[in-house]
Amino acid sequence: MLFVFLLTGCMKYGPSAKEPMVAGKARGLFIINEGNFTASTASLSYYTIDSCKVENAVFNRVNAFRLGDVAQSMVIRDGLGYIVVNNSNVVFVIDVNTFERVGKITGLVSPRYIHFVNDEKAYITDLYSPAITVFDPRTLRITKRIPVNVLGKTEPSTEQMVQYKNFVFTNCWSYDNKILVIDTDLDKVVDVIEVGVQPTSLVLDKNNKLWTITDGGYSGSPYGYEAPALYKIDAETRTIEKAFRFKLGDSGSEICMNGDRDEIYFLNKHVWKMDIEAETLPSEPFIFNPTKHNWYGLTVDPLTSEIYLADAIDYSQPGVVYRYAPDGEQIDRFQVGIIPGAFCFKEVDDEE
């Protein structure tokens, strides 16, 4: 423990010289490490899946400056990686093969996630701004804002996004209980779906059913405190089909899907796996956590159904990512940056 503390205390996040790197042709996985709030220790790790090789702080090393304060998420499109750095109010755009910065988007308040509507339009959600930012991926210029304060609240948050037909759905997490429906032709909020307290994440299955999981808030919260729940919602009718209730004190998060989009995975102290046609919650965890891990991030490989789990440990030392086979057997572990919280797969096609 002391050795790790000394190591992280001496870690440099802003090297004085650039260090050229190449990702290679094999598939890879970006790990987005939040870093400590206001400390500007966010970083980007890159894991080559076939060789099980990890490189840490690739953005910092290649570009010779820090990624910033609280890296939130990342998405790849047309060979470019868009890294959302929440508390630095910026989106950095990198070449996913060389990790070099090729652009950035500024003028944001507290950006969270990016969704590409098409080649000419993309959305950026925001934690504190009562609007979703629209930008042109060809120029990286902000073109408009979509007001989301149509619900009687002055500053509703917006988080993850999924698209069904010409509608984008986004969950409102912070002190909220809603999923907004945005018409991408009008760039306007056209409907609202109410769920439980604080929906944390959002996915769309193969049958066009939305799934969201709530954390239920916390004891003493001014917005409320309740048992979390897993919701199944029909994207066409926008009606809740099922609500699977957890126990008070549980905390659901990080819902995601396998490549076939017929199974969901989520965190609730342990890792749980569930068929989309299930009538009840699973009775046993898929990956058991004997309380030694602080699970903070989860993803499933869309090609192999392998599972990656991020352990934030104590939120101050470098975190660890665990890789599991589809049957739940651990096959690798590797150290990354401080507070690993999100993942982004780089496919071979992204290099062509």
Secondary structure, DSSP 4 states (H G I P E B T S, - for coil): -HHHHHHHHT--SS-SS-------SS-EEEEEE---TTTT--EEEEEETTTTEEE-SHHHHHHSS---S-EEEEEEETTEEEEEETTTTEEEEEETTT--EEEEE---SSEEEEEEEETTEEEEEESSSSEEEEEETTTTEEEEEEE---SS-SS-----EEEETTEEEEEE-TT--EEEEEETTTTEEEEEEE-SS-EEEEEE-TTSEEEEEE--B-TT-TT-B---EEEEEETTTTEEEEEEE--TT---EEEEE-TTSSEEEEESSSEEEEETT-SS--SS-SB---SS--EEEEEE-TTT--EEEEE-TTSSSEEEEEEE-TTS-EEEEEEEEESEEEEEEE-GGGG-
